Amino acid sequence: MLPRNSIISFLSLLLFSAFSTAHAQQKLSRTEKQLVKLVSANNDEAIAFLEEVVNVNSGTLNLKGVREVGALFEGAFDAIGFETQWEEMPEEMNRAGHLIARIEGAQGKKLLLIGHLDTVFEENSPFQTFERVNDSIAKAPGGNDMKGGDVMILYALKALRQAGVLNDASIEVVFTGDEESTGKPLSVSRKSLVDAAKRADIALGYETSTGFDYATVARRGSSGWHLVTHGQRAHSSGVFSERTGAGAIFEISRILNGFYNEVRGEELLTFNPGLLYGGTFMEYDAKSGEAQVFGKTNVVAQKAEVRGGLRFITEEQKERARAKMREIVNTGNLPQTSAEITFTDSYPAMPMTDGNMALLNQLSDVSVALKQGAINAYDPGKRGAADISFVAAYVDGALGGLGSMGSGAHTPQETVNLKTFEALTQRTAVFLYRLIQAQ
């Protein structure tokens, strides 16, 4: 199990966050009441803008579409007095780039607000348009993940501008164009995001909400792994003999069984073999995720491969799991076989910190003052990786899962909840106001 000081269980998070309202500012100030009214007045416009940006396809590999959505947001941020720029990515990365909007001042906390412009729905997807189901729900490709959260950021800031409270604030907004399929190398595709975090005190991620009364204080990182085994190609009549040995498929089975029995069990650590193939000859296409394999039942497999993912809550947990996996791969190889495993980094972990919990408490105070109820810590084991994970280590506090509500993300049934959109935007506006007023 993990050392006590490296992880807090989900139950502990709930108990910790239960005290968040103990010192709540129970009443809204005059300015905060004004912000609530401004968000309400702008809500129809916000929903219309959400429909507009949803109806522009911005699948990650549709570079033109991502730029078009970015341009719509760029114009909207320009209109509320933000300085904007479009950051291009190198052509060979095949990614559109990122939108950055900022205002620089000396008042309160320096804030980084994070969103993304791309969706999982490419140009060939049959699911392309915003469609109202009723007054509360709309079908929307990428409306929940995460154009809804982007629009919430924009219209919360618009209310703050209309209330005249942004004049000396320091806020940077980064909307990446490749969150759903991150450009490589990460040192290039996430440089502007990390640089923004180094200038900030607080980072807030507005990807899909985890629920009306939850926010994310910790989320797991992700890593890829690639396991290859080799055996002696021979007639199957000789399998298990001293000369032929066990073959590549038996060896890869030994290793996977070892992973299951010896690596599994740590809290919030998971690993998944997502693709397995083996035989005589094989080819793998990384772009399509397809493998072509040739083999025969009367031939001992000479090669086998597994490609998988690893999820972890701390870098220490990741390295500990990797070390154990390497040990299993390199120890006890079956006769006439060999094996090697390699790892690739993707998203770092976002561990729970005191700063994150303090932010959760402040957000919960805002929600209580709005009569929306307390906010609790969401189980990090149920959250995937996100852009906020790249920046959490550089700020005093970070929160995620603050965006719009909905269901069916990444599927043709994706919806966005319009009924809660206004209330969540009001919560954001008041929360940002309190942060930029803080000393």
N, C-alpha and C positions, 0 to 999 in steps of 0.2 A: 504494500500500500504506500501511498505518498506520505512524506513527512508532514506532520501536522501544520508546520508553518508554510507549506508550499501550496495548500489548497484549502478552501472552505467548502464544506458540503452544502448542497442545495438547502437542506433544512436550516443550517446556520445562516445562510443568506436571508432566508425568509424571516428568521427570528431577528436578525440584525435590522432588516428593513422595516420590521413591524414597529420599530421605535421612531421611524422617520418623522412622524407628525408630533412628537413630544414638544418640540419648540417651534411648531409651525406658525407662520405669520397668517393668522386665521382670516384676516380681512384683506380684501384688495384695496390698494391705494387708488386715489383719484385717477392717476395716469393709467394704472392697470385696468380700471373699469373702462377707460377710454379705449384702450387697446382691444378689449373684448368686443366693444361696439364696432370698432373699425373692421375687425376680422369678420364680424357678422355682415357688415355692409358690403364687404368685398367678396363674400363667399360665392355668390352666383358667378361673378367674374372669374374666381379661382377655378370653379368646376368647369367653366367654359374653356379656360386656358388648358386645364388638364385634358379635356377632350381633344383640343387642338394638337397638343404634343403627342398624345397617344396615337392619333391618326396619322402621324408620320412614322413610318417604319424605321426603327433604329436598332435592328439586330447588330450585334457587335461587328460583324464582317460587312455590313452595309455602311461603308465609311461615309458616303454622301448623306445617308439618312441620319447618322449620328451627328454629323456637322450641322445638318439642317435643324435638328432639335436643339443643338447647342446654340445656334444662331437665334432661335426663338427666345431661349432663356437669356442669352446675352443682351438682346434688346430690352427685355423686361428688367434686368438688373441695371442696365444703363439708365432706364427711366426713373429708377429710385435712387440715383446718385452714386452707384457703385462704379468703380473703375474695372473694366473687364478686359480679358485677353483670351485668345484661343491658342493653346499650346499644341503644336503639331508633333506627332511622333515620327521617327525615321521611317522612310518609305518601306524598308525591308521588314519592318515589324507588322505591317498590314493592320494598323490600328489608326483610328481617326484622330485621336488626341483628346485633350481635356479642356473644359471651360473653367477659368479662374476669375472670380469676382471679389473685389476687396474694397474696404474703406479703412483708413488708418487714423487712429486717434490715440488719446492718452488716458481715456476714462475706463475704469472697470477692468474686468478680465478680458484677455485677448482670446477670441473665440475662433475655432475652426469648425465649419459646418460641412458635412460630407454627404454627397449624393453620387448617383451615376446616371448617365444618359442612355446607355445601351440596354438592350433587352435580349432575351434568349430567342426571340421570334425573328428569324431572318426573312428576307424578301420572298422566299418561296413558301412561307407559312400561310396556311389558309385563314389563320386568325389574325386579322389586321386592323379592325376598327372598334372604336368606342361605341357601345350600345347600351342604353339604359334598359334595365329589366323592370325596375319600378323606381319609386322616389328614393329608395335607400341603396340600391345595388346597381352597378353598371358592369357589364362585361368589358374588359379592357386589357389588351395585350401589353404587359409592362406597366399597367396602371397602378398596381399594388407594388410590384418590384421593378423600378421604384420611382416612376414618374410622379406618383402621388406624393411621396416624401419630398421630392424636388419642389413641387408646387407649394407644399406646406412651408418649406423654408422661404421661398420667394414671397409668399403672401403674409407670413409672419413679419418678415423684414419690411414689407411694404407698409404694414400697420405701424411698425415702429417709426418708419420715416414720416408717415402722415401725422404721428403724434409728436414729432419733433424731438425725438430722444436718441437719434443716431449721430448727432452732429460731432461728437468727440469719441465715438465708439471705435473699437478695433476689431473688425470681423473679416475673416477670409472664408470664402465659399469655394470648394473644389468639387466640381462634378466631373468624374472620370468618364471616359468614353469606352472603357474596356473592362468593366468590373466582372461581367459574366464570362469573359474569356480573356484573362489578363495577358497583356503583351509581354514578351520576353525580349531582353532580360528585365527582371524586376528593377534592377538598379536604374534603368532608364524610364520604364513605364510608371514607376511610383516615386520618382525623385521629387517632382513638384509637390506631391502630397506630403512626403516626409519633410521636405523643406518648410512647408507651411506649418506642420506640427511643431517644428523646432522654434517657430516664432510665436506659438500659441501657448496659452495656459490650459485651455479646455478644448476637448474635441467631442463633437456630437454627431452621431451617425443616424441618418434618417431613412435607412433601408426599412423594409417591411416591419410593421409593428408586431410585437409579440402578443399583443392584447391590450385592451383599453387600460388595464390596471397593472401593466408590467413594463419593465425596461431591462435592457441587457447591461450588466456590470462586468461580465466575463464571457468570453467565447473561445472556442477551441481553434487552434491553428491546424493547418493541413500540410501534409507532405506526401509526395509520391514515392513509390518503391517499385523496383523492377528486378525480379528474380529470374535467373537463367540457370538451367542445369544441362549437363552434357553426359551422354552415355555412349556405349559402343554400338554402332549400327551393325546388326547381324540378324541371321535367321532366328525367328522366335523359338525354334527348338532348342537353341542354346542359352536362352535366358536363365539366369541364376548360376550358370556355369562359371568356373574360375576365369575363363577367358573372356566371356561376354559380360558377365555381371548383371546388374539389375535394370539398367536402362534409365533414360532421363526422366521418364514419367513417374516411375517408382521413387526416384530421388526427390523429385519436386513434391510428391505426396508426403514423403517423410518430413520434409521441411515445413510444409503447411500444417501438418499435424503437430509438429513441434511448436510452431507459432501459436496455434490454438490452445495447446496445453500449458505452455510456459510463459507466454507473453500476455495473454488475456488475463484480465482481472483487476488491473489498477483502475481506480475511480476516474472516469472521464477519458480514459484511453480506449480507443477503438482502432482496429485496422481491418481492411476489407480487401480480399483478392477479387478485383472486379473483372478481370479477363484472364483466362487460362487456355493455353493451346500447346500442343506438342505433337511430335511425329518425326518424319524423315526430313522434310523441307518445310520452311515457313517464311512468310513475309508479313510485316506489320506496317500499316499506314497510320502514322500518328495523327494526321489531319482528320481522317474519317473514323479512326478508332476501329478499323477493320483488320482482321488477320486472315491470311490465306494459308492453309495447312495441307500438306500431302503426307499420307502415311498408310500403312497396311497392317492388318491384324497379324500377319505372319512376319513382321519386321520389328525388331526391337528399336524403340524410339531413340534417336540420337540427340534430340534437343527438345527442351520444353521451356516455356516462359510463363510467368505470371506478372501482371501489372496491377498494382493496387494502390490504396490510399491509407494514410495514417492520420488520425486525429488526436490532438493532445491539448492539455490546458496550460502547460508551462514548457519552456525550452528544455528544462532539466528532464521532464518526463519524456519528451521526444527523444533526447539523446540516450536516455536509459533504455527506452524501447528499441531504438536502433542498435545499440550495443548488444542487447539480448538476441535480436534477430540475426545479427552478424555471427554471433557465437553459434547459434543453431545451424546456420548455413555452413559454417566452416568446420563443424565438429560432427564426427560420426557419419561421414559420407558413405553411402552404400557402395559395394564393390564395383570398380571400373566406372565410377561417376565422379563428376566435379560440379561445383556450383559457385555462383557469385551473386551478390546483391548490391544494387546501387540505390541511392536515395536522391530525390530532388526536393528542394524547398519550394513552397508555394506561399501560403499565408502564415505569418507568425501567430502565436497564441496571444490572446488578450487576457492576462490573468486578472482576477479580482484584486483591487487595491483599496486602501482606505480612502484615497481621493475619489475613486469611482463610487464608493458607497456614500461619501459625503454629497456628491452630485445627485445621486438617487434620492437622498433625503430632501435636498432642495427642490427637486422636481416634484416629489410627493407633497411637499408643503404647498407648492403652487397648485397642484391638483385639488388638494383639500380646500384651499382658499376659493377655488373655482366651483366648489361643491361637486367635484367629479370623483372624489374618493381617493384613498391612498394608493401609491404606486409601490409595487413589490419587485424584488429581484427575480428575473427569469432564470430558469434552470439552464446553465451553460451547456449541459449535455444535449440540449435540444436545439442549439443554434449552430448554424454553419459558419464558415469563415466569411469575412467581409473586409472592405477597405479600411475600416476603423482599426483593424488589427495591425495594420502597418504603422499606425501613428501612436498607439496607446502608450508605448514606452517613452515617448518624448514629452508627454503633457502631465500636468498635475492630476488630471482626472478625465475620464472618458465614459461616455454612455452610448449605447447603440439601441437599435430596435425602436426608434422614436417616430417612424414614418406613418404612413396611412395604413388603415386596416383593410383586410380583404381576405380572399381565399384562393386556393388553386394556383398559386404562383408557379411559373414555369410550365403550365399546362394550358391547353385550349379552353379550360374552364376558369381561367383567372378572372377574378372580380376585384373591384375596389368598392369599399363601403362608403357611400356618400353621406350617410346619416351621421357618422362620427367625424367626418372630415373637418367640419367647422370647429367642433370642440377640441380636437387635437391641435388644430392650428392656433386656437386661442391659448391653449396650454403652452405651446411653443413660444408664442409672442410674449407672454408674461414671464416665462422662464428666462428667455433671452434678455428681457428688460432687467430682471433682477441680477443676472450675471454681469451685465454691463454697468450696473450701479454699484456692484460690490467693490470693495477696496482690496 
